[in-house]
Amino acid sequence: QVQLVESGGGLVQAGGSLRLSCAASGRTLSSYRLGWFRQAPGKEREFVGRINRSGGSTYYADSVKGRFTISRDNAKNTVYLQMNSLKPEDTAVYYCAASTYYSLDPVYYDYWGQGTQVTVSS
């Protein structure tokens, strides 16, 4: 069992940057692959990116590729989502999630944080 808590969301102007953090407690985070997802009002939850257990491999949705970077610090039990060149369409609630699978599909993620709101103004 692992508990996840996101932080770092907020309001930013288009073109700006934010760094989200996802802190884990309970079981060590290094046991899990981690994913970031987002959900905008009226839309389904969308895959943003994922990182493997060591942090040596990442994968991103086309919509964020080149702008967002996922990293993790297993010693701190924390995963990060660095978001640069933000656009209004990035506005959503962002969630981190943990899985024993390396997947894009949220159904394979067993543990979820409560989410943090990111709002990008134009």
Secondary structure, DSSP 8 states (H G I E B T S, - for coil): -EEEEEE--EEEETT--EEEEEEEEES-GGGSEEEEEEE-TTS--EEEEEE-SSSS-EEE-TTTTTTEEEEEETTTTEEEEEE-S--GGG-EEEEEEEESS--S-GGG--EE---EEEEEE-
